[in-house]
């Protein structure tokens, strides 16, 4: 499904780009300036955890958590055209989601393997990235981006109905293509990879665990330029 969404987004943008280029034939687009817009797409995450207690870690390996779903929100930024074919800038965004996965909690279950669970939910993310791009033509920008990523996650264990939540920090890299549709409006598709590093959940408890998490997003956006 992830590949289908990405291919569909790229093909749709290519079709829009062809129409926009035909409509703007002979004109030159100025990428310098500020913009705000909306973005949304499909996100998926992966987190692998290990109990900090060596005995628990030996006898109760934790299954990986893999959550996915739709996410979306707002974005804005600044561009500066430093040469006829090169654009740099900075961009920030916030996204809301409900990326949830539930796995068995073997350490909390009884001798018959019943029936506790661990649930992880990511409900918010934000990025601040530098961007650098090359103009294929005056209206089409191929760009790469990288910077800081932030997300909020909550982990709940049904054994005792306990929970822990945290704001996670890390880095993000990605890239995409942006197409100017008029002198005020552009559309884009992009892929972002985020790594939030290691985090310890239920710190100080006998069942504390440390996880390493990452995620990916394929999304489209529309921006209004000033």
N, C-alpha and C positions, 0 to 999 in steps of 0.2 A: 504493500500500500504506500509506503514511504517513497519508493521509486516512482510509482504511478503519479503521486501528487507532484513530485518534482518535475517530471516530464511534462505533465499537463500545464504546470505553471510556466515553464520555459516556452512551450509551444504557444501558449496564449499570449505571452509577452512578445514573442517573435511576430505573431500576427498583428498585434497592436502596433508594434514598432514599424512594420512595413506600411501600415496605413498612415501612421504619423509622419513617417519620412516622406511619403508621397505627398501628403498635405502640406508639408513644410519644405518642399524642394526649393532649393535656392536660398533659404533663410539660414541664419546662424543663431544658435541658442547660447545665451550667456548663463553659465552654471553658477556664477558667483552670487552669493546671497544666502539668506536664511530660509528655512522651510519648516512646516509642521505637517503632520499627517496621521493616518491610521495604518496599522499593520496587523496581520493575523495569519495563522497557519497551523501546522501540525508539529507537536513536540514529542520527543521520547527520551527517557532517562534510564540510566543504569547505575546501580549502586551495589557494591559488594562489601559486606560487613563481616567482622570476626569478633567473637567475644574476647574481651581483654583478659579474662581469667583463662589460664592455659588449659585447665581441666575441661571447662566448658567448651573451649575452642576445639579440643581434641575430640570430644564425644558428640558435640552438637554443632556441626558446621551450619552456617546460616545460608539459606538459599539467596541468590541475587534478587534484588528488587528491580523490576523493569516496568515502569509506568509510562503511559502515553495518552495523548488526547489533544484537543484543540486549545490553542492559546491565542491571545490577541490583546491589543491595547493601543497606546499612543507612541508617537516618535517625533523627534525634531532635531534640527542640526544646522550647521553652517558649511557652505562650500566656498572654495576659492580656486579660480582657474589660474594656475601659475604659469601656464604656457598654452599654446594653441591645442595641444593634445594631452594635457595633464591637469587633473583636478585633485585637490586635497581638501580635507574637511574633518569635522568632528560631529558625531551623532550620538544621541541618547534615546532610550526607549524604556517603557514600562509595559509589562504584560501580565494578564490575569489568566489563571488556568485552574484545572482540577485534575492534576496528574496523580492518579492513585493506583497502588498495587498492594495486594495482601498475600503474605506467604505464611506457611506453617511455622509455629513457634515450638520447635521440638524440645527445647530446654524447659518450657513451661507446660508441656503436655504430660499426660499420665503414661503409665507403662504400656498402654495400648496405642500410643501415638495420637490420643484425642485430648483436646481439640482446640488448643490455643492458637492464636494467630498474631502476626505483627503486620500493621498497616502503615504505609508511608504515603504522605500526600504533599505534593508541591503545589502551592496556590498563587505564587507571585514570583516574578523575575524582573530584573532591570539590567541594562547594559549601558556602558559609556565607552565608545570606540573611536579611534582615529580611522579615517578612510583615505585611501589613495586610489585613483582610478585613471584609466586611459580611455580617451574618446575614440571609439570606432568611427564615428562621424559626429557632426556637431550635436546630434540629438541622442546618441547612444553612448552610455558610460559603462565600461566594465570596471568593477572595483573590488578591492580587498579591504578587509577591516579587522581590527583587533583592539582589545582593551580589557576593561574590568567588567566582570559579571557578578550579580548579586541575586540570590534566590532565598525564598522562605519555605521551610519544610517542617512537617510535623510527623512524628513517629508515635504510634499507639500500640501497646501490647494488651491483648485481652486478658492475659494472666494478671489479675489484680486491677485491670482497667486503668493502667498508668500510661502517661504520655510525656513526651519531651518535644520541644520545638526549638528551632534555631534559624538564624540568618546566616547563610553560607556565602563566602566570598571566593572568587577565583578569577580565571582569565577566559577570554573568548576569542576565537578566530573564525573568519568566514569570508564570504565574497558573494558577488552576484552581478546582476545587470540592471541598470536603471534607464528608462526610456522617457524622454521629454515628449509629452503629448501636445503641449501648447507652451506659450511663454510663461504660464502660471502653474501648470499641472504636470507631474511626472508619475510614472508607475514603475514598480521594481519587483523582482523576485530575488531571494537570497537564501543562502544556507549558513547557519551559525553552529559552531561546536563550542561547548562550554565545559570547563573542568573546574569543579569546586573543591578539589583536594580532599584531605582527610578531616573527618570530624568525629568526636567521641560523643555518643548518645548515652543518656542516663549516667552521666559522670558521677563517680563516687559510689555507685551501687554495685552489688555483687555481679549483676548481669549487664554491666556496661559493655558497650561494643564500639568499635571504631570502623567507620565506613569510608570508602573512597568512591566519589560520585562524579558522573559526567552526564552530558545531555546534548541533544541535537535538535535543531528546529529548521524546518523548511517553511518559508512564509512569503507572502506578497504584501505590498504596501502601496498606498497612494499618498502623494504629498502636494501641498499647496506652497508655492514659492513666492517670496516677497522681493 
